[in-house]
Amino acid sequence: MEQELLPAAGAPRSGAERPIMIVFTLPWRSAECQGRSWPPSPGRTGAAGGRTRSGPLVPPGQGAQRAVPNRGSSWLLEGGVCVTLRWGRTFLLGLGFFAISGAWALFNVQVPLYLRGFLAPRFPEQVNTLVGTFMILDEIAALFLEPYVGALSDRTRTRLGPRLPYVLVGMPLAGLAFLFLPYHTSLVSLIALVILFDFFMGIHRSPTVALMPDVTPEPLRSPANGVINLMGGLGGAVAFGVGALFLPDHDRTAFAIMGGLLLVVPWILLIFLKEARTPLGWRDGPPEEEAPGLLTTVGGLIRSRDRRPLALLFGLLLIWGSWNALNQLFSTYATVRLGMTSGAASQALLAAAAMLILLAIPGGLVGARLGRHRTMATAGGLLVLVLLVAPLLRPGLPLLLALAAVGILWAFIVVNAYPSVAALGQNVQTGTYTGLYYLFTTTGAILTPPVLGALMDRFGEAFLFTGAALQTLLGVLLLWLAAPRAAHAPEVRP
């Protein structure tokens, strides 16, 4: 039976427009909710099996509107519930993405060198093509595995909840495959280990990411996703640091460190993340009706008269594709057109990467205040302007500032994108829409670089920024079409 939702202090207790107070408790500043609160605090047991001091869980879809600042660190939305983001628990959630990002970073640095060592003597003229083909196996695994496993997790009913079983199986097995990568003895054994690693990473990635919306109320998911992205960026930075210390002479040590994280993190989540066993969609126990399957969901999206969900997904496909193309092809632009060294090009990209990490949490906070769609579309529009100006800049400070601006604006897009897609699942199909999120963004990441590379061959290297700007503009237009039609309308749903 659903509990009554009581309004925050000072809010009306009836009517259609009761505000919801969101309090972001920062590490250096405490704030108290005046009234019923979420998430549960130590005290009596609540409706979902969690423990609560002062109130019920937020119902599915509650508060999926833009936030309005109230006083201090409190924000107002519809619903009449006071909710607080637990930063410590959110950073704990981020450990999963920390381990995943760190493993991929080291994998992308060292495995191409392993492959090249075997392939260069046999295929000297095709070695780069062959290495590149092998290195997109993870993208292929993401296309086929992650949507299916995400949808399957929505229909999983265990004492550990819907996601943790996949995390507890997939992540340690991926860690074992990762640990053995530097022990390969032949090209066949190396390829076999790469395939195993890609497969097991595909099993647990969607469920790991879906843990965040499972335990985080709707209005707080953008700031929470900012924390997740920050942890992912730190994981990559740690992996690069480990690589700098131990590669190439002690590669087994480097892989042992990052692979060890994949072995340990699942058990940390199992022990300390109790809320994952009773996600928001299980407030009164596991749903009796099974969630629709992946194909059923996709068919419903296609047949629906509401085109906003598809506009959102295709908009993200276009924007992700342009971002990935910039990352992959900028070194070519910088060395051929600007005469920079590959090292200088890498350092220039570091400006964008650093801003992406630093602005992850602020980007989520802005998304919660202004609305996720508005934040993404505005940042995307500004990104188009920066990309159009970038070809006019020479190496040095102006180019670094432009790339830093790209990183800042991308942070405001990326941290709000996944919560927007997860909201489509209404706490019942979170895993399914997590898989669809990766399906569309991965498709964009695979298709755009070769297409834009061919256009660069036709029109010159400077077309990298022009093409990325045009594709981003199309994505922004789709994001505007996907936005809620009213200021206080709920987020788009199928």
N, C-alpha and C positions, 0 to 999 in steps of 0.2 A: 504494500500500500504506500503510495507516495506521500511523503511528509509535506506539511505546509511550509511554504517559504515565507519567512518573515523579512520585512524590509530593514535596511540599514537605519541607523539612528537618524531621525529627522526626515525620513522618507515617508510618503503616504503609504498606508497599509491596504489600500484598495485602489482600483482603477487600472486602466490598461497601460499606463506609462509610469510604473514604479521604477525608480532608478536602482541600479546595482552598483555598489561601491567596490572598487578594486583598489587594494592597497599593495603597492610594490614595496616590500620591506627590504631595503638595501642593506648591505653589510655594515655600513657606517651610520645607519639611521633606522631607528625602530618606529613602528607605527601600529596602532591598535585598531581593530575593527570594532565598531560600536554596534553590536547586534549579532545576528547569525553569520557564521563564517564558513568558508571553505578554503583550504583543504582541512580534513579532519585533524584534530589535535588530541594529545593524550587525554583520555577520559572515558566516557562510556562508549559502548559499541553503537555505531550508526547503522543506517539502513543497508549499506553495502558491505557490511562486515568490517569496515574500517572503524577507527576510533575517533570520536568527535567530542569536542568540549561544548560547542555552542550552536550546532546547526546541521542541516541536511546537506547532501551532495547536490550540486547543481544539475538539473535535469538535462537530457540531451538537447544540444542546440541552444541552451540558455545563454543569453548575453552575447550572441554573435553579431554585435553591432560595434560601431566605432565608439571609443571611450571619450567622455567629456571630463576635463579636469575639474575637480571639486575644490579641495583644500589640501595643502601640503602634498603628500604622496597618495592621496585618495582620488579615485576617478569614479565617475558615475556612468552607468549603463542601465538598460532595462532589466527588470527582474526582481529587484528587491532583495538581493543577497550580497553579503559582504564576503569577498574572496581575496585571499592573500597568496601571492606566489612565494613558495618556499625555495629560496635560492639554493640552500644546501642540497635539498633533494633533487633539484633540477641539475645541479652540477654532477650529482651522482648518476642521474640519467645520462648525462653527457659522456660518462666513461665509456659507454658502448661505442659511441661515434668516435671518441678519442682513439680507441684501440683499432677500429676499422680504418680510419683515415691514416693512422700511423703505419699500419701494415701495408696499405696500398701505396703510400709514399715511398717506402723502402723497396717494395716490389717493383714500382715503375722506374726506380733508379738502377737497380742491380740486375733484374731479370733480363732486360734487353742486352746487357753485356754478356750474360751467360749464353743467350741465344746466338749472339753475334760470334762468340768464340767457336761455336760448332758450325755455323752456317757460312761464315766468311770464306774459309778455305774451299768449300764445295761450290758455293754460289756467289762468287765475288761481285758480280754485276747486279744480282737481285737481292743482296743481303738486306738492304734497308726495307724493301717491300715485304720480304718474308718476316722480318722482325716485327714490322708494323702490323702485319696480319695476325701474328700470334698474340700481340699485345692487345688486340681488341676482343679476345676471347671473353674477357670479363664483361665487356659491354654486351656481347651476345648472351652471356649467362643472365645479365640483368634484364634483357628484353624478354626472355622466355621464362625464367625462374621466378623473379621477384614478384611480378603481378600474380602468378598462380599461388605462390606460397603466402603472399599477403592475404589473398582471398580465402585460402585454406585456414589460415589462423583465425579468421573471423568465425569459422564454424567449429573451431576446436574448443572442447569443454574438458578442462582438467582442474585439479585442485590448485595448480600453479597459475591458473588463468590461461588466456588464449595465446600469449606471446612467448612467455618464458620457456616452454618446452623446446621451441625452435632455437632460441638463443642458447640454451644449455646443450643442445646437440650440435648445431651448426658452427657456432663460434669456436669451441674447443677443437673440433675436427679440422676446421680451417687453420687453427693455430698449429696443429700437428703437421699438416701439409706444409705450412709456412716454415716450420722449424727444419724440415728435411730438405727444403729447396737447395741450400748450399751443399748438400751431400750427394747431389746427382752425380752419376758416373757416365752418363751418355745422353745424347740428344733425346732418345726415347724416354728415359727416366725423367729428364727435365720436363718434357712436354706433359708426361703423365702427372707429375706433381703440380704443374701449372693448371691443368684441367681440374684436378681434385680441389685445389685451392679456390679456383673460380667457382666451382660447383657449391662448395660448402659456404663460401661467402654469400652466394646467391640465396642459400637457404635461410640465413638468419638476418640479412640486412633489413628487409621490410619489417619483420616483427620487432627488431631492435629499435628502429626509428619510430614505429607505431606505439611504443611504450609511452612516449611523451604525451600524445593526445589521450591515451588511455587513462592517465592519472592527472592530467592538467585540465582545468575547466576552460571552456571555449574562449572567454575574453583574455586569458593569460597565455595563450599558445604562441603568439608572436614573440613576446619577451622570452618565453621558455625556449623557443627555437633559436633565438639569438644566443642563448647560453650553449645550446647543442652545437651550433655552428662555431662558436668560439672554441669549444672543446675539440671539435674536429680540426680547426686550424692549428691549435696547440699540438694535437697529435701528429700532424704533418711536420711541424717545426721540430718536435722531439725526434722524429724519425730522421730528418735531415741532419740533426745534431749527432745522433747515433752513427749515421753513415759517415759523417765527417771524421768521427773519432776512430772508427773501426774498419772502414772500407779503404782499399780493397783487400788488405792483407788478412784481416780478421772478420771476414764476412759471416762466418758461422756465429760469432759472438753477437753481431748486429742482428741477425735473424732470430737468435735465441731471445734477445731482449724484447723485440717487438712481437715475436710469436708468443712469448710468455704472457704478454698482456691479453692476447686472445684466449689464453687458457685460464687466466685468473679472473678477468672482469665478469664473466657470466655468474660465477659463484658469489662475487660481491653484490651483484644485482639481486640474486636469489635471496641472500641473507638480509640485505638492508632495504630493499625496495619491496616492502610488503604490499603496498598499494597496487602493484602490478597483478596481484592475484584476484583483485576485485575491481576491474576498471569501471569507468563511468557507465558503460552500457550494461553492467551487471549489478546495478544498485540493489535490485531485489533478487539477486541470484542470476545464474546464466539464463539468457533468453530462451524461452520454450521453442520459439520458431527459429529455424535455421536461417542464417543470413543468405541472401541470394548469391549464386556463384559468380565467377568472373565474367563468363560469357553472357549470363543473364543481365548483369549490371551494365556491360558495354552495350548490349542490345537496347536496354532501357534508355541509356544516354542518347543513342542514335535516334530512337523513335520519339523521344520526348519533344514536346512543342517548345519547351524552355531550352534555348540553345546556349544559355550562359555557361553551364558546366563545360561543354565542349569548347566554347570560346576561351575559357580560362585555360584548359589543358593545351590547346593549340597555341595560345599566346605564350605560355611557358615553353613549349617546344621551340618556338622561334627565338625567344630571348636566350634560352640556354644554348641553342646552337650557335648563335653569334658570339656568346661569351667563350665557348669552347674553341671556336675558330680563332678568336683573338689570342687565346693562350697558346694554341698550337702553331700558329702561323706568324706571330709577332717577331720571332727571332729571324725568320726569313725576310720580313719587311725591314727589320733593323739592320741586318747585315748587308743586304743587297741594295736597298735604297738609301740608307743613311750612312753606310760604311762603318757601322759599329761592330765590335767583336761579339762573339756569342756570349762571352762572360758579361760584357756591358749590357747586352740585351736582357740577360737573366736578372741582372741587378735592377734594371728598369722595371721589369715585371714584379720585382719584390715590393715596389712601392704600392702597387695595386693589391698584392696579397696582404701586406701589412695593414692597409686601411680596411680591408675586408674583415680581418680578425678584430681590429680595434673598434670598429663600428657595428659589430654584430649585435651586441646587446642594445645600444642606442637605437639601432634600426628597428628592433622588435618593439621597443617602448614607443617609438613614433608611430609604428603600425597600429599598436593598440589604441593610441590616442586619436589618430586621424582616420583610421580605417585601413585595412590591409590593401584593398584594391586601389584606393586613392593613393596610398603611399607607393605601391609598386608602379602604378601608371605614371605618377609624377616623376619618380626617380628614373623610370625608363625614358620619359620624354627628355629630361635633362641629359641622360646618357647619350641619346641620339645627337644632341647638340655638341657634346664633348667629342664624340666620334667623328663628326663632320669637321671639327676644327683640328683634330689631331694630325692629319696629313700635312698641315701647314707648318708644323712645329719641327724645329731642328733638335738634334741631340743636346742634352743639357737639362737645366732646371725647368724650362717650359714643358718639355716632354714628360719629365718626372711628375710635375704637378698635374698634367693631364691624366697620366696613368693612375696617380693617387686619387683623382676625382672619379675615374672609372671604378676603382675599388670601393670608394665610399658609396657611390650610387648603386653598385651591384649589391653591397651589403643590405641596403634598404629593400632591394628586390628579393634576394634569396631567403632572408629570414622570414619574410611574410608569405612566400610562395607556398611552402608545404602546409602551413596551417590553413591556408585558403582551400587547398585541395582536400585536406583531412576533414574539414567542416562538411564536405559533401556527404561523408559517411554517417553523419548524425550519431556518432558513438556506437553504431551497430556494424558499420562496414569500414572502420578505420583502416584495417589491414588491406582491404581491397583497393581503397583509394590511395593508400600509400604505394601499393604496387603500380597503380595507374600513373601516379606522379613520376615514379622512376621510369616507367615505360615511355612516357612522352618526353621527359627531359633527356633520357638516354638516346632516344631516337634522334632528337635534335642534335645531340652531341656527336652522333655517328655520321649523320648525313651532311651537316653543314660544312665541316672542314674541307672535304674533297670538292664540293661544289664551289665554295668560295676560292679554294686553291686554283681550280680551273679558270675561274673568272679573273684571278690575279694573273695567270698566264696570258689571258687574252687582253686585259686592259692595263696591266702593270701592277706592281706591288702595292701602290697607294690605294688600290681598290679594296684592300683588306678592310680599311676603316669605313669606306663608303658603303661597301656591301653589308658590313656588320651593322651600320647605322640604318640602312633601309630595312633589313630584316628585323632589327629591334623595333623600328617604328611600326611595322606590321603587327608585331607582338603586342606593343603598347595599345594599338587600336583595338585588338581583341580583348585586352584586359579591361579597357573602358566599357566594351560591350558586355563583359562578364560581371561588371560591378552591379550591386543591388540598385534597384531603380529609385528607392526612397532612402532618405538619410538614415532612418532607423529600421530599414527592412533587414530581415535575417540574411546571413550569407547564402550564396547560391547553393541550391540543392537540386538533385535531379527530380 
